[in-house]
Amino acid sequence: MARITIRIDDDLYARLTVQARNAGLGAATYCRDILERFEGSDPSGYHARFDELHATAIQAFAILATSVGERSPDILQKGLGEARRLLRERGLLNPEQDRP
């Protein structure tokens, strides 16, 4: 088994040890579990929960956009333009997809 050594600040270490103790685990085991969940190898861990939230948000926004688009297409276009601006500012919009 490979071994790594990392340095963390005292506050983070204190939080990790408390959480490990609450979970009934040693600090190293607790940290391994966190890394496995974060890296996606735990099917019910971090990524699975994030994917669920992401899917729910997409569905809610699709329903909202459909409703607004049927009632006021101009407001929908204005909203989509604002969404593109926000995505562009955060580096989340592929320049090839950035068209009005």
C-alpha positions in Angstrom: 0.0 0.0 0.0 1.3 3.5 -0.9 1.8 6.1 1.7 1.6 9.9 1.5 2.4 12.6 4.0 0.6 15.9 4.0 0.7 19.0 6.2 -2.6 20.5 7.3 -3.3 23.4 9.7 -4.2 22.7 13.3 -7.8 23.8 12.9 -8.4 21.4 10.0 -6.7 18.6 12.0 -8.8 19.2 15.0 -12.0 19.1 12.9 -10.9 15.9 11.2 -10.1 14.1 14.5 -13.4 15.1 16.0 -15.3 13.9 12.9 -13.2 10.7 12.8 -13.9 10.1 16.5 -17.7 10.7 16.0 -17.6 8.2 13.1 -15.8 5.7 15.3 -12.7 5.7 13.0 -9.1 6.6 13.3 -8.0 9.8 11.6 -6.1 8.0 8.8 -9.1 5.7 8.0 -11.5 8.7 8.1 -9.2 10.6 5.7 -9.1 7.6 3.3 -12.9 7.4 3.3 -13.1 11.1 2.5 -10.7 10.7 -0.4 -12.6 7.7 -1.8 -15.9 9.6 -1.6 -14.4 12.7 -3.2 -12.8 10.8 -6.0 -16.0 9.1 -6.9 -15.3 5.5 -6.0 -18.1 5.5 -3.4 -21.4 5.2 -5.4 -23.4 6.8 -2.7 -20.8 9.4 -1.7 -19.9 13.0 -2.7 -20.3 12.7 -6.5 -23.5 10.8 -6.4 -25.2 13.4 -4.1 -23.8 16.2 -6.3 -25.1 14.5 -9.5 -28.6 14.2 -7.8 -28.6 17.9 -7.0 -27.4 18.8 -10.4 -30.1 16.7 -12.1 -32.8 18.3 -9.9 -31.6 21.8 -10.6 -31.6 21.1 -14.4 -35.1 19.8 -14.3 -36.4 22.7 -12.2 -34.8 25.2 -14.6 -36.1 23.4 -17.7 -39.6 23.6 -16.3 -39.2 27.3 -15.4 -37.7 28.2 -18.8 -40.5 26.4 -20.6 -43.1 28.3 -18.6 -41.5 31.7 -19.0 -40.9 31.0 -22.7 -44.5 30.2 -23.4 -45.7 33.4 -21.6 -43.0 35.8 -22.5 -40.3 34.8 -25.1 -38.6 38.1 -24.8 -38.0 37.7 -21.1 -36.7 34.2 -21.7 -34.2 35.5 -24.2 -33.1 38.2 -21.8 -32.7 35.7 -19.0 -30.7 33.3 -21.2 -28.4 36.2 -22.2 -27.8 37.0 -18.5 -27.2 33.3 -17.8 -24.6 33.2 -20.6 -22.9 36.3 -19.1 -22.7 34.8 -15.6 -21.4 31.5 -17.0 -18.8 33.3 -19.1 -17.6 35.3 -16.1 -17.0 32.1 -14.2 -15.3 30.3 -17.0 -18.1 27.8 -17.3 -19.1 28.5 -20.9 -17.3 27.0 -23.7 -16.5 29.9 -26.2 -17.7 27.7 -29.1 -21.1 27.5 -27.3 -21.2 31.2 -26.5 -23.7 32.5 -29.1 -26.9 34.5 -28.6 
